[in-house]
């Protein structure tokens, strides 16, 4: 129960986004952040109204995505 409460409190206090920013800053400063090896993750949610079948959508990208950092 203590772990759950701490996780809840830290999440509400915004600890995780701040920790992520600090980690990225430290990695950049040390020259250890190589965005060529970055991956993007996404969630997939079932369409509740419509979308009764799945279709393959081919990427329209010409190449690799540009870094936003």
Helices and strands as residue ranges (DSSP letters): H 2-12, H 15-29, G 35-37
